[in-house]
């Protein structure tokens, strides 16, 4: 026997064995098809969501354009111009009442009794000013109310006619269907037949005939009732000529000018009497002077106001761009109004951006700082303790964080602002416990795990040769971290921040519970006080109102337009994050 025969036979590797087949495919093909199909499903679902979003929101501009056209044709736009001076007068009245309230508080602080305060505040001079100013605008309010009622009546009649015409068109289709030879009544027809018989008070009940669906008599009766209902609908439609109807709204401009003239005379008479009141307070004297200046400004704007009324044109065309601009730059979000609904993006967009800015102000230093510390400085024990706890925050349901903000955090901030030692702060004490700051702080808590995880991944992706080279040149660990590692991972860190911003601006439950939900552009003239104002957000308005709107209505499509805006914001954030990573990536240098 040779040595060759004594050698052990070489065994073939395991992967050389013939692989088992399932439905004609091996394991590798099945795994590839499985994950590839899931990726394709994700793409298809995303495409369907996008198509649905744009399909439902695309009709908004057309409907809003038509709504603004009706608003102009009915004269409601003209009435809103009239209301400008009335609303300005109401604002001045509120300002004067605030002066009166502050005067009463000062008198109470001086230790005067209620009777003594009443004698002073309701004395002849004070009464002539405070009560007199409230009375001078009665004719203005009455005039505007009459014109507003006339314009609303025109608009309501137009909308009624529109609805009746749609109902009539559907009824005519039903009549044509029943008139066809061989048509057999169905259950819905019988239900409607009994309803129409009760409506028109037929002398004989149709309940006995209901069991015979295809009789000529029953079909003829049903057709006759449908025709009677059609005739009734045609009679109820009252044709409306906007050019003629608008005369009721726009006439009496000379009377309106006279009302404003009388208002100016009455205001001047009241302002003269303000000098006879001794408030005994330098601050109140200054506020009265401001009140006089505001009235002078109000009076000086009346000629411009009258020219604006005279220049108003009912037949001026409304472009689609005007409707789109009214949405993008609109400052009001008013729904279910008896006059005109307005859908303005600005109060929701500014609220979202304000809350997001507050959240990022806290989340960026904490999230990025924690990522740098855990990855570069902390020891194994600290790393194993800190990292899981930070990442666990993302597992807390947002509704739980929202409840915490409503019950605990918001109330704690308000109580903190009421501490006497902090009353020197201009915007303290805080009146609202649910505001932008409360929501922003809670969103920061939710954004920290996102920023922390992505920033740490970016630092981890820096090649170890960078650290070795820096240490070999004599740099300390801290110098290496902040002069080599962090700058090299800066693109990834910025990307983490942008994705954290996307996480914040897309959050719904926390802002819905904690932001205060006041649809108003924040008053940025208040300085840091703007942080503690209640606001509303784009996500919050969708969650709050979507369940209450009528499908395919203007309000319904407006909410989808908000969703489209959020879609583009998220798209830009993700695109920007990827662009920064590709352009400023230093890890491969």
C-alpha positions as CSV (number, residue, x, y, z in Angstrom):
1,X,0.0,0.0,0.0
2,X,1.4,3.4,-1.0
3,X,1.6,6.5,1.1
4,X,-0.8,8.1,-1.2
5,X,-3.4,5.5,-0.3
6,X,-2.9,6.2,3.4
7,X,-3.6,9.9,3.1
8,X,-6.9,11.1,4.6
9,X,-9.4,12.1,2.0
10,X,-9.9,15.8,1.8
11,X,-13.5,16.8,2.7
12,X,-15.3,19.4,0.6
13,X,-16.4,22.7,2.3
14,X,-19.9,22.9,3.6
15,X,-20.9,25.6,1.1
16,X,-19.9,23.3,-1.7
17,X,-22.9,21.1,-0.9
18,X,-25.8,21.4,-3.2
19,X,-28.2,24.0,-1.8
20,X,-31.8,23.1,-1.2
21,X,-34.3,24.7,-3.5
22,X,-37.8,26.0,-2.6
23,X,-40.1,26.8,-5.5
24,X,-37.1,26.6,-7.8
25,X,-35.0,29.2,-5.9
26,X,-32.1,28.7,-3.5
27,X,-31.8,30.4,-0.1
28,X,-29.8,33.4,-1.3
29,X,-32.5,34.2,-4.0
30,X,-35.3,33.8,-1.5
31,X,-33.6,36.2,1.0
32,X,-32.9,38.7,-1.7
33,X,-36.4,38.6,-3.0
34,X,-37.9,38.9,0.5
35,X,-36.1,42.0,1.5
36,X,-36.3,43.5,-2.1
37,X,-40.0,43.0,-2.1
38,X,-40.3,44.7,1.3
39,X,-38.3,47.7,0.0
40,X,-40.6,47.8,-3.1
41,X,-43.7,47.7,-0.9
42,X,-42.3,50.6,1.2
43,X,-41.8,52.6,-2.0
44,X,-45.3,51.8,-3.3
45,X,-46.9,52.8,0.0
46,X,-45.0,56.0,0.1
47,X,-46.0,56.8,-3.5
48,X,-49.7,56.0,-2.6
49,X,-49.6,58.3,0.4
50,X,-48.0,61.1,-1.6
51,X,-50.6,60.7,-4.4
52,X,-53.5,60.6,-1.9
53,X,-52.1,63.7,-0.1
54,X,-51.8,65.7,-3.3
55,X,-55.1,64.4,-4.7
56,X,-57.1,65.6,-1.7
57,X,-55.3,68.9,-1.3
58,X,-55.0,69.8,-5.0
59,X,-58.6,71.1,-5.2
60,X,-58.1,73.6,-2.4
61,X,-56.9,76.5,-4.4
62,X,-59.8,76.2,-6.9
63,X,-62.4,76.0,-4.1
64,X,-60.7,78.9,-2.1
65,X,-60.6,81.0,-5.3
66,X,-64.3,80.4,-5.8
67,X,-65.0,81.3,-2.1
68,X,-63.1,84.6,-2.4
69,X,-64.9,85.4,-5.6
70,X,-68.3,84.9,-3.8
71,X,-66.9,86.9,-0.9
72,X,-66.3,89.8,-3.3
73,X,-69.5,89.5,-5.4
74,X,-71.8,89.3,-2.3
75,X,-70.3,92.5,-0.9
76,X,-68.8,90.9,2.2
77,X,-65.4,92.3,1.2
78,X,-66.9,95.8,1.1
79,X,-68.4,95.3,4.5
80,X,-65.0,94.2,5.9
81,X,-63.6,97.5,4.7
82,X,-66.4,99.2,6.6
83,X,-65.6,97.1,9.7
84,X,-62.0,98.4,9.7
85,X,-62.9,101.7,11.3
86,X,-65.5,100.0,13.6
87,X,-62.9,97.5,14.8
88,X,-60.3,100.3,15.3
89,X,-62.8,102.2,17.4
90,X,-63.6,99.0,19.5
91,X,-59.8,98.6,20.1
92,X,-59.6,102.2,21.3
93,X,-62.6,101.6,23.6
94,X,-60.8,98.6,25.1
95,X,-57.7,100.7,25.7
96,X,-59.8,103.3,27.5
97,X,-61.4,100.6,29.6
98,X,-57.9,99.3,30.5
99,X,-57.0,102.8,31.8
100,X,-60.2,102.8,33.9
101,X,-59.4,99.4,35.4
102,X,-55.8,100.5,36.2
103,X,-57.2,103.7,37.8
104,X,-59.5,101.6,40.0
105,X,-56.6,99.4,41.1
106,X,-54.5,102.5,42.0
107,X,-57.4,103.9,44.1
108,X,-57.7,100.5,45.9
109,X,-54.0,100.5,46.6
110,X,-54.4,104.0,48.2
111,X,-56.8,102.4,50.7
112,X,-60.0,104.0,49.5
113,X,-63.3,102.3,50.2
114,X,-65.6,101.0,47.4
115,X,-68.0,103.9,47.8
116,X,-65.2,106.4,47.6
117,X,-63.9,104.8,44.5
118,X,-67.3,104.8,42.9
119,X,-67.8,108.5,43.6
120,X,-64.5,109.2,41.9
121,X,-64.6,106.8,38.9
122,X,-68.3,107.4,38.2
123,X,-68.2,111.1,38.9
124,X,-69.6,113.6,36.2
125,X,-66.2,114.2,34.6
126,X,-65.1,110.6,34.5
127,X,-68.5,109.4,33.4
128,X,-68.5,111.9,30.5
129,X,-65.2,110.4,29.3
130,X,-65.6,106.7,29.8
131,X,-69.3,106.3,29.2
132,X,-69.4,109.1,26.6
133,X,-66.7,107.5,24.5
134,X,-68.5,104.1,24.5
135,X,-71.7,105.9,23.2
136,X,-70.2,107.9,20.4
137,X,-69.7,104.7,18.2
138,X,-73.3,103.5,18.4
139,X,-74.3,104.9,15.0
140,X,-71.2,103.5,13.4
141,X,-71.9,100.0,14.8
142,X,-75.5,100.2,13.7
143,X,-74.6,101.2,10.1
144,X,-72.0,98.5,9.7
145,X,-74.4,95.9,11.2
146,X,-77.1,96.7,8.6
147,X,-74.7,96.4,5.7
148,X,-73.3,93.2,7.0
149,X,-76.7,91.7,7.3
150,X,-77.5,92.7,3.8
151,X,-74.3,91.2,2.4
152,X,-74.8,87.9,4.4
153,X,-78.3,87.6,3.0
154,X,-77.0,87.9,-0.6
155,X,-74.3,85.3,0.1
156,X,-76.7,82.9,1.8
157,X,-79.2,83.2,-1.0
158,X,-76.5,82.5,-3.5
159,X,-75.3,79.4,-1.6
160,X,-78.9,78.2,-1.1
161,X,-79.5,78.5,-4.9
162,X,-76.3,76.6,-5.5
163,X,-77.3,73.7,-3.2
164,X,-80.8,73.7,-4.6
165,X,-79.5,73.5,-8.2
166,X,-77.3,70.5,-7.3
167,X,-80.2,68.8,-5.6
168,X,-82.4,69.6,-8.6
169,X,-79.8,68.1,-11.0
170,X,-79.7,64.9,-9.0
171,X,-83.5,64.8,-8.9
172,X,-83.7,65.2,-12.7
173,X,-81.3,62.2,-13.1
174,X,-83.5,60.2,-10.8
175,X,-86.6,61.1,-12.8
176,X,-85.0,60.1,-16.1
177,X,-84.0,56.8,-14.6
178,X,-87.5,56.0,-13.4
179,X,-89.0,57.0,-16.7
180,X,-87.0,54.3,-18.6
181,X,-89.1,51.4,-19.8
182,X,-88.8,48.2,-17.6
183,X,-87.4,50.0,-14.6
184,X,-88.2,48.2,-11.3
185,X,-88.4,50.0,-8.0
186,X,-85.8,49.0,-5.4
187,X,-85.9,49.3,-1.6
188,X,-84.4,52.8,-1.6
189,X,-87.1,54.0,-4.1
190,X,-89.9,52.6,-1.8
191,X,-88.4,54.3,1.2
192,X,-88.3,57.6,-0.7
193,X,-91.8,57.0,-2.1
194,X,-93.2,56.7,1.4
195,X,-91.3,59.8,2.5
196,X,-92.6,61.8,-0.5
197,X,-96.2,60.6,0.2
198,X,-96.0,62.0,3.7
199,X,-94.4,65.2,2.5
200,X,-97.2,65.9,0.0
201,X,-99.9,64.6,2.3
202,X,-101.4,62.0,-0.1
203,X,-104.9,60.9,0.9
204,X,-104.1,57.2,0.6
205,X,-101.3,55.4,2.3
206,X,-98.8,53.6,0.0
207,X,-97.9,51.0,2.5
208,X,-100.2,48.4,0.9
209,X,-98.6,49.0,-2.5
210,X,-95.1,48.7,-1.2
211,X,-95.1,45.0,-1.5
212,X,-95.6,45.2,-5.3
213,X,-92.4,46.7,-6.6
214,X,-92.9,46.5,-10.4
215,X,-96.6,47.6,-10.8
216,X,-97.2,50.4,-13.3
217,X,-99.4,52.2,-10.8
218,X,-96.7,52.3,-8.1
219,X,-94.1,53.4,-10.6
220,X,-96.4,56.1,-12.0
221,X,-97.1,57.4,-8.5
222,X,-93.4,57.5,-7.6
223,X,-92.7,59.4,-10.8
224,X,-95.5,61.8,-10.2
225,X,-94.2,62.6,-6.7
226,X,-90.6,63.1,-8.0
227,X,-91.9,65.5,-10.6
228,X,-93.9,67.4,-7.9
229,X,-90.7,67.7,-5.8
230,X,-88.8,68.9,-8.9
231,X,-91.4,71.6,-9.6
232,X,-91.2,72.7,-5.9
233,X,-87.4,72.9,-6.1
234,X,-87.5,75.0,-9.3
235,X,-90.0,77.4,-7.6
236,X,-87.8,77.8,-4.5
237,X,-84.7,78.9,-6.5
238,X,-84.7,82.7,-6.6
239,X,-82.4,84.0,-9.3
240,X,-80.0,86.5,-7.9
241,X,-78.3,89.3,-9.8
242,X,-75.2,90.3,-7.9
243,X,-75.0,93.6,-9.7
244,X,-78.5,94.6,-8.5
245,X,-78.2,92.9,-5.1
246,X,-75.0,94.7,-4.3
247,X,-76.7,98.1,-4.4
248,X,-78.4,97.4,-1.1
249,X,-74.9,97.0,0.4
250,X,-72.9,99.8,-1.3
251,X,-75.5,102.6,-1.3
252,X,-75.6,105.2,1.4
253,X,-71.9,106.1,1.2
254,X,-72.8,109.7,1.9
255,X,-74.6,108.6,5.0
256,X,-71.6,106.6,6.1
257,X,-69.3,109.6,5.5
258,X,-71.7,111.7,7.7
259,X,-71.7,109.0,10.4
260,X,-67.9,109.2,10.5
261,X,-68.0,113.0,10.6
262,X,-70.4,113.0,13.5
263,X,-68.1,110.4,15.2
264,X,-65.1,112.6,14.8
265,X,-66.9,115.6,16.4
266,X,-68.1,113.4,19.3
267,X,-64.6,112.0,19.9
268,X,-63.1,115.4,20.0
269,X,-65.7,116.5,22.6
270,X,-64.8,113.5,24.8
271,X,-61.1,114.0,24.4
272,X,-61.4,117.6,25.6
273,X,-63.0,116.4,28.8
274,X,-60.1,114.0,29.6
275,X,-58.0,117.0,30.8
276,X,-60.5,117.6,33.6
277,X,-59.8,114.3,35.2
278,X,-57.0,114.1,37.8
279,X,-55.7,110.5,38.0
280,X,-53.0,111.3,40.4
281,X,-50.7,108.9,38.6
282,X,-47.9,109.8,36.1
283,X,-48.4,106.5,34.3
284,X,-52.1,107.0,33.8
285,X,-51.5,110.5,32.6
286,X,-49.1,109.1,30.0
287,X,-51.6,106.5,28.9
288,X,-54.3,109.2,28.5
289,X,-51.8,111.1,26.3
290,X,-51.2,107.9,24.3
291,X,-55.0,107.5,24.0
292,X,-55.3,111.0,22.6
293,X,-52.6,110.3,20.1
294,X,-54.2,107.1,19.0
295,X,-57.5,108.9,18.4
296,X,-55.8,111.6,16.4
297,X,-54.2,108.9,14.3
298,X,-57.6,107.2,13.9
299,X,-59.2,110.4,12.7
300,X,-56.4,111.2,10.3
301,X,-56.9,107.8,8.5
302,X,-60.6,108.4,7.8
303,X,-60.1,110.2,4.4
304,X,-57.9,107.3,3.2
305,X,-60.6,104.9,4.4
306,X,-63.3,106.7,2.5
307,X,-61.2,106.6,-0.7
308,X,-60.7,102.9,-0.3
309,X,-64.4,102.4,0.0
310,X,-65.1,104.5,-3.1
311,X,-62.4,102.6,-5.1
312,X,-63.9,99.1,-4.2
313,X,-65.0,97.3,-7.3
314,X,-67.3,94.3,-7.1
315,X,-66.3,93.0,-10.6
316,X,-62.6,93.2,-10.1
317,X,-61.3,89.7,-11.1
318,X,-59.8,87.4,-8.5
319,X,-56.8,85.5,-9.8
320,X,-55.7,82.0,-8.7
321,X,-52.4,83.5,-7.5
322,X,-54.3,85.8,-5.2
323,X,-56.1,82.8,-3.7
324,X,-52.8,81.0,-3.3
325,X,-51.1,84.0,-1.8
326,X,-54.1,84.4,0.6
327,X,-53.3,81.0,1.9
328,X,-49.5,81.3,2.0
329,X,-49.4,84.8,3.5
330,X,-52.7,84.8,5.3
331,X,-52.7,85.9,8.9
332,X,-56.1,84.4,9.9
333,X,-57.4,80.8,10.2
334,X,-61.2,81.3,10.7
335,X,-63.6,78.4,10.1
336,X,-67.3,78.0,10.4
337,X,-67.8,81.8,10.2
338,X,-71.2,83.3,9.3
339,X,-69.4,85.7,7.1
340,X,-66.3,84.3,5.4
341,X,-63.9,81.5,6.2
342,X,-60.2,82.3,5.9
343,X,-57.4,79.8,5.7
344,X,-54.0,81.5,6.4
345,X,-50.8,79.5,6.9
346,X,-48.7,82.1,8.7
347,X,-50.1,81.7,12.3
348,X,-49.6,77.9,12.1
349,X,-46.2,78.1,10.4
350,X,-44.9,80.7,12.8
351,X,-46.2,78.7,15.8
352,X,-44.5,75.5,14.5
353,X,-41.2,77.3,13.8
354,X,-41.3,79.0,17.2
355,X,-41.8,75.8,19.1
356,X,-39.2,74.0,17.0
357,X,-36.6,76.8,17.7
358,X,-37.2,76.5,21.4
359,X,-36.9,72.7,21.2
360,X,-33.6,72.8,19.2
361,X,-32.2,75.5,21.5
362,X,-32.2,72.9,24.3
363,X,-31.9,69.7,22.2
364,X,-28.8,70.6,20.2
365,X,-26.3,71.2,23.0
366,X,-27.7,68.4,25.1
367,X,-27.9,65.8,22.3
368,X,-24.6,66.6,20.6
369,X,-22.8,67.2,23.9
370,X,-24.0,63.8,25.2
371,X,-23.0,62.1,22.0
372,X,-19.4,63.6,22.2
373,X,-19.1,62.8,25.9
374,X,-20.4,59.2,25.6
375,X,-18.3,58.4,22.5
376,X,-15.1,60.1,23.3
377,X,-14.8,60.8,27.0
378,X,-17.0,58.6,29.1
379,X,-15.7,55.2,30.4
380,X,-17.4,51.9,29.7
381,X,-19.5,52.1,32.9
382,X,-20.7,55.6,32.2
383,X,-21.4,54.7,28.5
384,X,-23.4,51.6,29.4
385,X,-25.4,53.7,31.9
386,X,-26.0,57.0,29.9
387,X,-26.6,55.7,26.4
388,X,-29.5,53.3,27.1
389,X,-31.3,55.9,29.3
390,X,-31.1,58.6,26.6
391,X,-32.3,56.2,23.9
392,X,-35.1,54.9,26.2
393,X,-36.7,58.4,26.0
394,X,-37.7,57.7,22.4
395,X,-39.8,54.8,23.6
396,X,-42.0,56.9,25.9
397,X,-45.3,57.6,24.1
398,X,-45.8,61.2,23.1
399,X,-49.2,61.4,24.7
400,X,-47.6,60.5,28.1
401,X,-45.1,63.3,27.7
402,X,-48.0,65.6,26.7
403,X,-49.9,64.7,29.8
404,X,-46.8,65.4,31.9
405,X,-46.6,68.8,30.3
406,X,-50.2,69.6,31.0
407,X,-50.3,68.4,34.6
408,X,-46.8,69.0,35.9
409,X,-44.4,70.9,33.7
410,X,-46.6,73.7,32.5
411,X,-48.0,74.4,36.0
412,X,-44.5,74.3,37.5
413,X,-43.3,77.0,35.1
414,X,-46.2,79.2,35.9
415,X,-45.7,78.9,39.6
416,X,-42.0,79.6,39.2
417,X,-42.8,82.8,37.3
418,X,-45.0,83.9,40.3
419,X,-42.0,84.0,42.7
420,X,-41.7,87.5,44.1
421,X,-37.9,87.6,43.6
422,X,-38.5,87.2,39.8
423,X,-41.1,89.9,39.3
424,X,-38.4,92.2,37.7
425,X,-38.6,90.0,34.6
426,X,-40.8,91.9,32.1
427,X,-43.0,89.1,31.1
428,X,-43.4,87.5,34.6
429,X,-45.7,86.2,36.0
430,X,-46.9,84.0,33.1
431,X,-50.6,83.9,32.6
432,X,-50.8,80.7,30.5
433,X,-49.4,77.4,31.6
434,X,-49.8,76.0,28.1
435,X,-47.6,77.9,25.8
436,X,-44.8,77.6,23.2
437,X,-42.1,77.3,25.9
438,X,-43.8,74.3,27.6
439,X,-44.3,72.5,24.3
440,X,-40.8,73.4,23.1
441,X,-39.1,72.0,26.2
442,X,-41.0,68.7,25.9
443,X,-40.2,68.4,22.2
444,X,-36.6,69.0,23.1
445,X,-36.8,65.9,25.3
446,X,-38.2,63.9,22.4
447,X,-35.6,65.2,19.9
448,X,-32.5,64.5,22.1
449,X,-32.5,60.7,21.5
450,X,-32.7,61.3,17.7
451,X,-29.8,63.9,17.7
452,X,-27.8,61.8,20.2
453,X,-28.0,58.6,18.2
454,X,-27.3,60.0,14.8
455,X,-24.5,62.3,16.1
456,X,-22.8,59.4,17.8
457,X,-23.0,57.3,14.7
458,X,-21.4,60.1,12.8
459,X,-18.5,60.3,15.3
460,X,-18.2,56.5,15.2
461,X,-17.7,56.6,11.4
462,X,-14.6,58.7,11.7
463,X,-11.6,56.4,10.9
464,X,-9.5,55.4,13.9
465,X,-6.4,56.6,12.0
466,X,-7.5,60.2,12.6
467,X,-7.3,59.6,16.4
468,X,-4.0,57.7,16.2
469,X,-2.4,60.4,14.0
470,X,-3.5,63.2,16.3
471,X,-2.3,61.4,19.5
472,X,1.0,60.5,17.7
473,X,1.6,64.2,17.1
474,X,1.3,64.9,20.8
475,X,-2.3,66.1,21.1
476,X,-4.2,65.3,24.2
477,X,-7.4,63.3,24.1
478,X,-9.5,66.4,24.6
479,X,-7.7,68.3,21.8
480,X,-8.1,65.3,19.5
481,X,-11.8,65.2,20.2
482,X,-12.6,68.8,19.6
483,X,-10.0,69.7,16.9
484,X,-10.0,66.5,14.9
485,X,-12.9,64.1,15.6
486,X,-15.8,66.7,15.9
487,X,-14.8,68.8,12.9
488,X,-14.4,65.6,10.8
489,X,-17.9,64.4,11.9
490,X,-19.4,67.9,11.6
491,X,-21.4,67.0,8.4
492,X,-23.0,64.0,10.2
493,X,-23.7,66.1,13.3
494,X,-25.4,68.8,11.2
495,X,-27.4,66.1,9.5
496,X,-28.4,64.8,12.9
497,X,-29.6,68.2,13.9
498,X,-31.6,68.7,10.8
499,X,-33.3,65.3,11.2
500,X,-34.0,66.2,14.8
501,X,-35.7,69.4,13.5
502,X,-37.8,67.2,11.2
503,X,-38.7,65.0,14.3
504,X,-39.8,68.1,16.2
505,X,-41.8,69.9,13.5
506,X,-43.7,66.7,12.7
507,X,-44.7,66.0,16.3
508,X,-48.5,66.2,16.9
509,X,-49.7,65.1,20.3
510,X,-47.3,67.1,22.5
511,X,-48.1,70.4,20.7
512,X,-51.8,69.6,20.6
513,X,-51.8,69.2,24.4
514,X,-49.3,71.7,25.6
515,X,-49.0,74.6,23.0
516,X,-52.2,76.4,24.1
517,X,-53.8,76.1,20.6
518,X,-54.3,79.9,20.0
519,X,-54.4,80.6,16.3
520,X,-52.5,83.8,16.2
521,X,-49.2,85.0,14.9
522,X,-46.9,85.4,18.0
523,X,-46.2,89.0,19.0
524,X,-42.4,89.1,18.5
525,X,-42.3,92.7,19.7
526,X,-42.6,91.3,23.2
527,X,-39.0,90.1,23.2
528,X,-38.5,86.9,25.1
529,X,-42.1,87.1,26.3
530,X,-43.1,85.7,23.0
531,X,-41.8,82.3,24.1
532,X,-44.6,82.1,26.7
533,X,-47.5,82.9,24.4
534,X,-50.0,80.2,23.4
535,X,-49.6,79.2,19.8
536,X,-51.0,76.6,17.3
537,X,-49.1,74.4,14.9
538,X,-49.6,72.8,11.5
539,X,-49.7,69.3,12.9
540,X,-51.9,70.3,15.8
541,X,-54.6,71.9,13.5
542,X,-54.8,68.8,11.4
543,X,-55.2,66.5,14.4
544,X,-57.7,68.9,16.0
545,X,-60.0,69.6,13.1
546,X,-59.8,66.7,10.7
547,X,-62.3,64.6,12.6
548,X,-65.0,67.4,12.4
549,X,-64.8,68.6,8.8
550,X,-67.1,67.5,6.0
551,X,-65.3,65.4,3.4
552,X,-64.3,67.3,0.2
553,X,-65.3,70.6,1.7
554,X,-63.0,73.7,1.5
555,X,-62.0,73.2,5.2
556,X,-61.2,69.5,4.5
557,X,-59.0,70.4,1.6
558,X,-57.3,73.2,3.5
559,X,-56.1,70.7,6.1
560,X,-54.6,68.6,3.3
561,X,-52.8,71.7,2.0
562,X,-51.3,72.1,5.5
563,X,-50.2,68.4,5.1
564,X,-48.6,69.2,1.7
565,X,-46.7,72.1,3.3
566,X,-45.4,69.7,6.0
567,X,-44.5,67.2,3.3
568,X,-42.3,69.7,1.5
569,X,-40.7,70.9,4.7
570,X,-39.8,67.3,5.6
571,X,-38.6,66.7,2.1
572,X,-36.3,69.7,2.2
573,X,-35.0,68.8,5.6
574,X,-34.1,65.3,4.5
575,X,-32.6,66.5,1.2
576,X,-30.6,69.1,3.0
577,X,-29.3,66.6,5.5
578,X,-28.1,64.3,2.7
579,X,-26.6,67.1,0.8
580,X,-24.6,68.3,3.8
581,X,-23.3,64.8,4.5
582,X,-22.1,64.3,0.9
583,X,-20.6,67.7,0.5
584,X,-18.7,68.1,3.7
585,X,-17.9,64.5,4.5
586,X,-14.2,64.4,5.7
587,X,-14.1,60.8,6.9
588,X,-12.7,59.6,3.5
589,X,-10.0,62.2,3.2
